[in-house]
Amino acid sequence: LNDFERNRSDLEDLCKRRFFFRQGSEIYGGVSGFYTYGPPGCALKTNIIKQWRRHFVIEERMMEIEDTNIMPHAVLKASGHVDRFSDFLVRDCQDEKKFFRADKLLEDLMDAKLKEKGLSEEKVKEYTLVRNQADAYSQEEITEIFRRYDVRSPESGNKLTDPEPFNLMFPTPIGPAGLIQGYLRPETAQGIFLNYKYCLEQNGGRLPFGVAQVGKSFRNEIAPRQGLTRQREFTQAEIEWFVKPTAKQMRKFEAVSSEKLWLYSSELQLSGQPPKRMTIGEAVESQMVNNETLGYFIVRTYLFLTSIGIKADHCRFRQHLPTEMAHYACDCWDAEIETCYGWLECVGIADRACFDLNAHAQAAKVDLAFRETLEQPIEMDVLRLKKEAGVTMMKAFKKIGRPVKEWVEKLPQDELKQLIADVGAKGQAARTVELPGGASEECTFLPEHLQCEVKKEKQSTVTFTPGVVEPSFGIDRILFSVLEHSYYARPKEESDGDKQIRAVLRFSSNIAPYKMTILPQDQRVQRAPKYAELMNLMQNEAAEMGHTCMVDDSSATLGKRYARNDELGIPFACTVDFTSLEDGTVTLRERDSMVQIRLPAAEVGALLDDLCLRRKTWEDAQTRYPVQGK
C-alpha cells in the first residue's frame, strides 16, 4: 500500500467528523453522486478556485464569462453530446437493476490481475495495455474483451449483459408546456464557444486570446463511487484558448521550456513502459507534444497543481491513445494525480482544432470565421465560376437558381475544390444549400454546373476558423487530491493519553480554509478586558486584508486546541497569554514546524497577509521576531 491508501480510512473519518464534505441529503439517506461541502470544505474549494483565477485568468490576461446551466437541445446536438456523449453500461444478468460502468470494471479487473504473483513479462504487458485502453474501446471491442476475460459482476459473481451505450446527460423540459427540450449542461466549454464572437469583439478582434468559465456541470453517471472523484453534479473550470491554426507558437513558451515533467506518451503506454521524465522543450521539439501552446498550458497546469499542494512526484501527464482521441483533435494530455484510488485524471488539456466553432457556425448558420488583415496584400490563384456555368445552374434549379449560384460563389476555396472533386469522381454530388430566410435545400450538382476558371486576385485578408487549446479542470477531483497530498499524522507523545490520531492537513497558506486561529491561553486570560481588545484588533485587521480567522476559546488544553486546528489545516495559531495582557504582544505558531515567535498584536495582520500571499516566508518571520520555541 502507498501512503495514500494507508491514510484513506483516517482521512475519510477526519473529513466527515470536521464536515469538509458529506453525502448530499444525508438525513434522507442520500443519493450516490451528490455531495455537500461543509464550512471548511466550502472555504477550501473557494480558495482553490481563487488561486486558479489568479494563476490563469489574471496572469494570462484572460476574459471570464458565466453562461447558463441549462442548454437547449440544438446546442448540444450540434456539439455532438446528444448523439455521442455516452459511457458503456453493463447489467447483472440475474438482477438488471444493478448497473456497472464497463470500462471501470475492466480497469478494476486488470488491476487485480496485475497484483497476481508470478506473472510473466508478457502478461504484465498485456494487462497493462488493456487497462490503459479500457475507456478507448469501441462497443464491439469492449464486448469481445469482456468475453475474453469473463468479466463478472463484482458483487454477485453473476454474468453480465453485453456493454451498451448510455447517454450521460440529464434531460429537462423548458417552459410550462415542456415543448422545448433542454439538458443540464454536461460541460462548461460549450457556453464559451457560443459566446466566442462577442468575446472576440471585446478583445479588439485580435488573436490569440483566452476565455474562462467556472461553474457546475452535470452528468448522469452510471455507477458513481469513490466519493468526490465521480459525481453527478460537479464543478469545472475550463479555458478555451483561441489561436490561428497555423500559428501555435507561444511567446511565453521559452520561459517554461526547461521545466521537467513526468510524461506518459501513447507510445510508452502501448509498449507497456513507465512514464519518462523530460523537459517540455524536449517534448515539443521531438513532437511528442504537438505544439508550443499545448506544451505551455501543460506546464502552467503543473505549476498550478504544485502551487496548491500537489506533490510533484505524484503528478504526471498522460497522452491520449489514438483510439481515445476524437477524430478532429490534434493532441490531448491528461494531468493525472496519484491518490488512494490510483492515478486519477484531474485535468484534460486538448488541442481541439476548430471542430466546435465549425459545428456551431454550421448549425446556427452564423459566421464565426476570423478575418486576418495582411500587412502586404498577396496575389493568389483562385477558382471562379464561369459565366456560362452560372447561367446553366440558374436554369437547372429554376426558382432557387440564383441563390444556389450565389451560394456556390461564396463557398470557401477548399470546399469548392472538394465539391468539384466529388462531382468529377462520381458524375454528381449533393450538398445542402442554405437559402435566404433560413430555409435549406438538398441540391445535386453536375459537371456543367461547376465549370470554373483560375484567376489571379490580390487578397488583403485571410479567412479561417480559429483553433482551440482547451485546459479543463475538475475542481472537486483536484480538491480531493489536495486533501490526500496534504494529510499526515504526527507521532504521539508518550505522555499523551488521547487515542485519537494527531492528524494534520498541510494546506498551503494560499488555499487553507482559515488562515489563523486565535487562542486565549486559558479561561483567566479570556475573562480579562484586554483579551477582547487584542482579539478584535487582530480579527479586524486580518478581515480587512481578506483573511478568515477563527477563535477557539474552549476549555480544552492549549495543546489539544492546537491539534484540533491542525486538523483543519489552519497554518497559523495566535495565542494571547498573560504576557500579552501586560505588553500587547502575542505568540504566533506555524502549523508544520510548530515553532512560535512573539510579536506585537498590531503587527499580526500585516505579517499574516505577507505569509499567505507568499511575500515573506516563515524563515523571514523568525529572523525579524524572537523565537519562543515549540
LUMNU-962337 format. One line per field, with one value per residue (C-alpha): residue in three letters; x, y, z. Coordinates in steps of 0.5 Angstrom, whole numbers. Example, Ala and Ser with C-alpha at 12.3 -4.5 7.8 and 13.67 -1.06 7.14 Angstrom:
2
lumtor = [ALA, SER];
X = [25, 27];
Y = [-9, -2];
Z = [16, 14];
//
This chain:
630
lumtor = [LEU, ASN, ASP, PHE, GLU, ARG, ASN, ARG, SER, ASP, LEU, GLU, ASP, LEU, CYS, LYS, ARG, ARG, PHE, PHE, PHE, ARG, GLN, GLY, SER, GLU, ILE, TYR, GLY, GLY, VAL, SER, GLY, PHE, TYR, THR, TYR, GLY, PRO, PRO, GLY, CYS, ALA, LEU, LYS, THR, ASN, ILE, ILE, LYS, GLN, TRP, ARG, ARG, HIS, PHE, VAL, ILE, GLU, GLU, ARG, MET, MET, GLU, ILE, GLU, ASP, THR, ASN, ILE, MET, PRO, HIS, ALA, VAL, LEU, LYS, ALA, SER, GLY, HIS, VAL, ASP, ARG, PHE, SER, ASP, PHE, LEU, VAL, ARG, ASP, CYS, GLN, ASP, GLU, LYS, LYS, PHE, PHE, ARG, ALA, ASP, LYS, LEU, LEU, GLU, ASP, LEU, MET, ASP, ALA, LYS, LEU, LYS, GLU, LYS, GLY, LEU, SER, GLU, GLU, LYS, VAL, LYS, GLU, TYR, THR, LEU, VAL, ARG, ASN, GLN, ALA, ASP, ALA, TYR, SER, GLN, GLU, GLU, ILE, THR, GLU, ILE, PHE, ARG, ARG, TYR, ASP, VAL, ARG, SER, PRO, GLU, SER, GLY, ASN, LYS, LEU, THR, ASP, PRO, GLU, PRO, PHE, ASN, LEU, MET, PHE, PRO, THR, PRO, ILE, GLY, PRO, ALA, GLY, LEU, ILE, GLN, GLY, TYR, LEU, ARG, PRO, GLU, THR, ALA, GLN, GLY, ILE, PHE, LEU, ASN, TYR, LYS, TYR, CYS, LEU, GLU, GLN, ASN, GLY, GLY, ARG, LEU, PRO, PHE, GLY, VAL, ALA, GLN, VAL, GLY, LYS, SER, PHE, ARG, ASN, GLU, ILE, ALA, PRO, ARG, GLN, GLY, LEU, THR, ARG, GLN, ARG, GLU, PHE, THR, GLN, ALA, GLU, ILE, GLU, TRP, PHE, VAL, LYS, PRO, THR, ALA, LYS, GLN, MET, ARG, LYS, PHE, GLU, ALA, VAL, SER, SER, GLU, LYS, LEU, TRP, LEU, TYR, SER, SER, GLU, LEU, GLN, LEU, SER, GLY, GLN, PRO, PRO, LYS, ARG, MET, THR, ILE, GLY, GLU, ALA, VAL, GLU, SER, GLN, MET, VAL, ASN, ASN, GLU, THR, LEU, GLY, TYR, PHE, ILE, VAL, ARG, THR, TYR, LEU, PHE, LEU, THR, SER, ILE, GLY, ILE, LYS, ALA, ASP, HIS, CYS, ARG, PHE, ARG, GLN, HIS, LEU, PRO, THR, GLU, MET, ALA, HIS, TYR, ALA, CYS, ASP, CYS, TRP, ASP, ALA, GLU, ILE, GLU, THR, CYS, TYR, GLY, TRP, LEU, GLU, CYS, VAL, GLY, ILE, ALA, ASP, ARG, ALA, CYS, PHE, ASP, LEU, ASN, ALA, HIS, ALA, GLN, ALA, ALA, LYS, VAL, ASP, LEU, ALA, PHE, ARG, GLU, THR, LEU, GLU, GLN, PRO, ILE, GLU, MET, ASP, VAL, LEU, ARG, LEU, LYS, LYS, GLU, ALA, GLY, VAL, THR, MET, MET, LYS, ALA, PHE, LYS, LYS, ILE, GLY, ARG, PRO, VAL, LYS, GLU, TRP, VAL, GLU, LYS, LEU, PRO, GLN, ASP, GLU, LEU, LYS, GLN, LEU, ILE, ALA, ASP, VAL, GLY, ALA, LYS, GLY, GLN, ALA, ALA, ARG, THR, VAL, GLU, LEU, PRO, GLY, GLY, ALA, SER, GLU, GLU, CYS, THR, PHE, LEU, PRO, GLU, HIS, LEU, GLN, CYS, GLU, VAL, LYS, LYS, GLU, LYS, GLN, SER, THR, VAL, THR, PHE, THR, PRO, GLY, VAL, VAL, GLU, PRO, SER, PHE, GLY, ILE, ASP, ARG, ILE, LEU, PHE, SER, VAL, LEU, GLU, HIS, SER, TYR, TYR, ALA, ARG, PRO, LYS, GLU, GLU, SER, ASP, GLY, ASP, LYS, GLN, ILE, ARG, ALA, VAL, LEU, ARG, PHE, SER, SER, ASN, ILE, ALA, PRO, TYR, LYS, MET, THR, ILE, LEU, PRO, GLN, ASP, GLN, ARG, VAL, GLN, ARG, ALA, PRO, LYS, TYR, ALA, GLU, LEU, MET, ASN, LEU, MET, GLN, ASN, GLU, ALA, ALA, GLU, MET, GLY, HIS, THR, CYS, MET, VAL, ASP, ASP, SER, SER, ALA, THR, LEU, GLY, LYS, ARG, TYR, ALA, ARG, ASN, ASP, GLU, LEU, GLY, ILE, PRO, PHE, ALA, CYS, THR, VAL, ASP, PHE, THR, SER, LEU, GLU, ASP, GLY, THR, VAL, THR, LEU, ARG, GLU, ARG, ASP, SER, MET, VAL, GLN, ILE, ARG, LEU, PRO, ALA, ALA, GLU, VAL, GLY, ALA, LEU, LEU, ASP, ASP, LEU, CYS, LEU, ARG, ARG, LYS, THR, TRP, GLU, ASP, ALA, GLN, THR, ARG, TYR, PRO, VAL, GLN, GLY, LYS];
X = [0, 2, 2, -5, -8, -6, -8, -15, -19, -17, -17, -25, -26, -23, -27, -33, -32, -30, -35, -31, -36, -42, -46, -52, -59, -56, -61, -66, -61, -57, -57, -50, -46, -48, -44, -45, -39, -39, -36, -28, -29, -33, -28, -22, -26, -27, -19, -17, -22, -19, -12, -14, -17, -10, -6, -9, -15, -11, -3, -5, -10, -16, -23, -28, -36, -42, -46, -53, -53, -59, -58, -63, -63, -60, -53, -52, -54, -49, -43, -44, -47, -54, -51, -44, -44, -44, -41, -42, -46, -47, -52, -52, -56, -59, -61, -62, -63, -55, -51, -44, -39, -36, -29, -29, -30, -25, -20, -21, -20, -14, -11, -13, -9, -3, -3, -2, 4, 9, 6, 11, 13, 8, 2, 4, 5, -2, -6, -3, -4, -12, -12, -9, -14, -20, -24, -22, -25, -31, -37, -35, -28, -30, -35, -30, -25, -31, -32, -24, -23, -30, -31, -37, -41, -36, -42, -45, -40, -46, -45, -46, -50, -46, -44, -49, -48, -52, -52, -50, -54, -60, -66, -70, -76, -76, -83, -89, -92, -85, -85, -77, -72, -66, -61, -57, -50, -45, -39, -38, -34, -40, -42, -35, -36, -43, -40, -34, -35, -37, -31, -27, -30, -28, -21, -21, -21, -15, -12, -10, -14, -17, -24, -25, -31, -32, -39, -43, -43, -48, -47, -52, -46, -48, -45, -42, -37, -30, -33, -31, -28, -34, -40, -47, -46, -39, -35, -31, -26, -25, -21, -21, -15, -17, -11, -9, -9, -2, 1, 1, 8, 7, 11, 12, 14, 21, 21, 18, 21, 26, 21, 22, 15, 13, 11, 7, 6, 2, 8, 10, 3, 2, 9, 8, 14, 13, 13, 19, 22, 24, 23, 17, 22, 25, 18, 15, 22, 21, 14, 11, 7, 4, 6, 8, 1, -1, 6, 6, -1, 1, 7, 2, -3, 3, 5, -2, -3, 4, 2, -4, 0, 0, 7, 11, 13, 6, 3, 4, 2, -1, -2, -9, -8, -10, -16, -18, -18, -23, -22, -22, -17, -9, -7, -9, -6, -9, -6, -6, -5, -4, -9, -11, -15, -9, -8, -14, -15, -16, -14, -15, -11, -13, -12, -19, -17, -23, -29, -33, -33, -35, -40, -44, -43, -46, -52, -53, -52, -47, -41, -35, -29, -24, -21, -14, -11, -5, 1, 2, -3, -1, -3, -7, -10, -17, -22, -28, -35, -35, -41, -44, -44, -48, -53, -53, -54, -60, -64, -63, -65, -71, -74, -68, -63, -60, -59, -56, -51, -49, -48, -43, -40, -39, -36, -29, -24, -22, -30, -31, -25, -28, -35, -31, -27, -33, -37, -31, -31, -38, -41, -45, -45, -51, -50, -55, -55, -57, -63, -65, -70, -66, -69, -65, -65, -61, -58, -55, -49, -47, -40, -43, -46, -38, -34, -29, -23, -17, -16, -10, -13, -10, -12, -11, -15, -14, -20, -20, -24, -19, -17, -17, -13, -17, -15, -21, -20, -24, -24, -27, -22, -17, -19, -20, -12, -10, -13, -10, -3, -4, -5, 0, 0, 4, 8, 4, 8, 9, 5, -1, -7, -11, -12, -14, -9, -6, -8, -5, -7, -1, -5, -1, -3, -6, -11, -12, -20, -18, -11, -11, -14, -14, -13, -13, -8, -14, -20, -17, -14, -20, -24, -19, -22, -15, -16, -22, -19, -13, -17, -22, -15, -12, -19, -21, -14, -14, -21, -19, -14, -19, -16, -21, -19, -23, -23, -22, -24, -26, -24, -19, -12, -8, -4, -11, -13, -7, -8, -16, -14, -8, -14, -17, -10, -10, -3, -2, -4, -4, -4, -6, -2, -1, 5, 0, -4, 2, 5, 1, 5, 2, 6, 5, 5, 7, 3, 8, 14, 11, 16, 13, 15, 13, 11, 6, -1, -2, 3, 0, -5, 1, 5, -1, -2, 5, 6, -1, 1, 8, 11, 15, 17, 17, 24, 24, 19, 24, 29, 25, 22, 24, 23, 20, 21, 15];
Y = [0, 7, 13, 15, 8, 7, 14, 13, 11, 16, 22, 20, 20, 27, 30, 27, 29, 36, 37, 38, 34, 29, 26, 31, 30, 25, 26, 23, 17, 21, 19, 17, 22, 28, 32, 38, 42, 44, 50, 48, 44, 50, 55, 51, 50, 57, 59, 53, 57, 64, 61, 58, 65, 69, 63, 63, 69, 74, 72, 70, 76, 72, 74, 70, 69, 66, 62, 58, 51, 49, 49, 48, 41, 45, 47, 40, 37, 41, 40, 32, 31, 29, 23, 21, 23, 16, 11, 4, 0, -7, -10, -16, -22, -24, -17, -12, -6, -7, -3, -2, 2, -2, 1, 2, -6, -7, -3, -6, -13, -11, -8, -15, -19, -14, -16, -23, -27, -30, -26, -27, -20, -22, -22, -16, -12, -15, -13, -6, -5, -7, -3, 3, 3, 1, 7, 8, 1, 1, -2, -9, -9, -8, -13, -18, -16, -18, -25, -26, -25, -27, -20, -22, -17, -15, -16, -23, -26, -27, -26, -19, -17, -14, -7, -2, 6, 10, 18, 22, 28, 30, 32, 37, 41, 48, 52, 51, 46, 43, 44, 46, 40, 42, 39, 41, 42, 37, 41, 49, 49, 50, 56, 59, 57, 60, 67, 67, 72, 77, 76, 77, 84, 85, 83, 88, 83, 80, 73, 69, 70, 66, 66, 62, 60, 57, 53, 47, 41, 35, 28, 22, 18, 10, 8, 14, 12, 14, 20, 26, 23, 21, 26, 27, 35, 38, 44, 45, 51, 51, 55, 56, 59, 61, 61, 62, 54, 55, 59, 56, 58, 61, 68, 65, 58, 59, 62, 55, 50, 48, 45, 38, 34, 26, 25, 18, 19, 14, 10, 9, 6, 2, -1, -2, 2, 7, 15, 19, 25, 30, 38, 40, 44, 37, 34, 39, 39, 32, 33, 28, 34, 37, 45, 50, 53, 46, 45, 52, 50, 43, 47, 52, 47, 43, 50, 51, 44, 44, 51, 49, 43, 37, 33, 34, 26, 24, 28, 26, 28, 22, 23, 20, 14, 14, 10, 15, 22, 25, 25, 32, 33, 34, 32, 31, 30, 29, 31, 25, 25, 19, 18, 12, 10, 10, 15, 20, 24, 31, 36, 35, 39, 38, 41, 41, 44, 48, 43, 46, 53, 50, 46, 52, 56, 51, 49, 56, 59, 64, 67, 65, 66, 70, 75, 77, 83, 82, 87, 86, 84, 78, 75, 68, 64, 63, 59, 63, 60, 61, 66, 60, 55, 60, 61, 53, 53, 58, 55, 48, 50, 55, 59, 58, 58, 65, 64, 57, 60, 66, 60, 57, 63, 64, 57, 58, 55, 49, 47, 49, 45, 39, 39, 40, 33, 30, 31, 29, 23, 21, 25, 29, 31, 33, 39, 42, 49, 55, 59, 66, 67, 61, 55, 50, 45, 39, 40, 36, 39, 36, 38, 43, 47, 48, 50, 54, 58, 60, 68, 72, 76, 80, 79, 83, 79, 71, 68, 62, 59, 59, 53, 52, 49, 47, 46, 43, 43, 38, 42, 37, 32, 37, 38, 31, 30, 36, 33, 27, 30, 35, 29, 27, 24, 27, 22, 21, 23, 18, 22, 23, 19, 21, 15, 20, 20, 27, 29, 35, 38, 41, 46, 51, 58, 61, 56, 54, 55, 59, 63, 64, 62, 66, 62, 65, 61, 60, 62, 67, 71, 70, 74, 80, 86, 87, 80, 82, 88, 85, 79, 85, 88, 82, 79, 86, 87, 80, 81, 88, 84, 79, 73, 69, 68, 63, 64, 57, 59, 53, 50, 44, 45, 49, 43, 40, 46, 47, 40, 41, 47, 43, 38, 44, 46, 52, 55, 60, 60, 66, 65, 71, 70, 73, 77, 79, 83, 87, 89, 87, 82, 75, 69, 66, 59, 56, 49, 45, 47, 48, 54, 60, 67, 73, 80, 86, 84, 90, 87, 80, 82, 85, 79, 74, 78, 77, 70, 68, 72, 69, 76, 73, 66, 63, 64, 71, 72, 68, 73, 79, 77, 73, 65, 63, 55, 50];
Z = [0, -1, 4, 1, 1, 8, 10, 7, 13, 17, 12, 11, 18, 19, 13, 16, 23, 21, 16, 10, 6, 7, 2, 0, 3, 8, 13, 8, 6, 1, -7, -9, -14, -10, -4, 0, 3, 10, 12, 12, 5, 2, 4, 1, -5, -6, -4, -10, -15, -13, -14, -20, -23, -20, -24, -30, -31, -28, -30, -37, -38, -40, -40, -36, -37, -34, -38, -37, -33, -38, -45, -51, -55, -61, -58, -55, -62, -66, -61, -61, -54, -56, -60, -57, -50, -47, -43, -44, -39, -37, -32, -28, -31, -25, -23, -28, -23, -22, -27, -28, -32, -37, -37, -29, -28, -34, -30, -23, -26, -30, -23, -19, -25, -24, -17, -18, -16, -21, -28, -34, -37, -43, -38, -35, -41, -44, -37, -37, -44, -43, -37, -41, -46, -42, -44, -51, -54, -59, -57, -61, -58, -51, -52, -54, -48, -43, -46, -47, -39, -37, -33, -28, -23, -17, -12, -14, -19, -24, -31, -34, -40, -47, -46, -49, -49, -44, -45, -39, -40, -35, -40, -37, -41, -41, -40, -37, -43, -44, -51, -51, -50, -46, -42, -36, -39, -39, -39, -38, -45, -50, -47, -49, -56, -56, -54, -58, -63, -57, -53, -60, -60, -53, -55, -60, -66, -64, -64, -59, -53, -48, -45, -38, -34, -27, -26, -25, -30, -29, -32, -30, -28, -29, -22, -18, -13, -10, -6, -9, -15, -19, -18, -22, -20, -20, -21, -27, -29, -37, -41, -49, -52, -59, -64, -71, -73, -77, -71, -65, -63, -56, -54, -47, -48, -48, -40, -39, -44, -38, -34, -32, -32, -32, -39, -41, -48, -52, -55, -48, -46, -52, -51, -43, -41, -35, -36, -37, -34, -39, -40, -44, -49, -51, -51, -56, -60, -61, -63, -57, -55, -61, -61, -56, -54, -52, -48, -45, -42, -39, -36, -33, -30, -27, -24, -21, -18, -15, -12, -8, -5, -10, -9, -16, -16, -15, -21, -29, -36, -40, -47, -50, -54, -62, -60, -55, -58, -62, -70, -70, -64, -66, -59, -52, -45, -38, -32, -27, -20, -15, -10, -6, -12, -16, -22, -22, -28, -26, -32, -39, -44, -51, -58, -60, -67, -70, -69, -64, -68, -74, -71, -68, -74, -79, -74, -72, -79, -76, -79, -74, -78, -76, -82, -81, -85, -88, -88, -95, -100, -103, -110, -111, -116, -114, -117, -120, -123, -131, -133, -137, -131, -127, -133, -133, -126, -125, -131, -128, -121, -123, -118, -113, -118, -117, -109, -111, -115, -110, -105, -110, -111, -103, -102, -99, -104, -100, -100, -107, -109, -105, -109, -116, -114, -112, -118, -122, -119, -119, -124, -119, -112, -107, -102, -97, -100, -95, -98, -96, -90, -86, -91, -94, -100, -102, -109, -113, -118, -124, -128, -132, -126, -124, -130, -126, -129, -125, -124, -120, -115, -110, -102, -97, -92, -90, -87, -82, -76, -70, -67, -59, -54, -48, -41, -37, -29, -25, -19, -14, -16, -15, -8, -6, -9, -5, 2, 1, -1, 5, 10, 15, 22, 28, 32, 39, 45, 51, 56, 51, 53, 48, 43, 37, 32, 31, 24, 20, 14, 11, 7, 3, 6, 0, 0, 7, 9, 15, 16, 23, 30, 36, 43, 50, 54, 59, 62, 66, 60, 57, 62, 62, 58, 55, 51, 48, 45, 43, 39, 36, 33, 30, 27, 24, 21, 18, 16, 12, 8, 6, 11, 15, 23, 28, 35, 40, 47, 49, 56, 53, 54, 49, 46, 44, 41, 37, 35, 33, 29, 26, 23, 19, 16, 19, 18, 24, 31, 35, 43, 48, 54, 61, 58, 52, 58, 60, 54, 48, 45, 43, 40, 33, 32, 25, 24, 21, 25, 31, 32, 35, 35, 39, 36, 38, 36, 32, 27, 26, 21, 16, 17, 16, 10, 8, 9, 6, 0, 0, 0, 6, 9, 16, 16, 15, 20, 25, 23, 25, 31, 37, 37, 43, 42, 41];
//
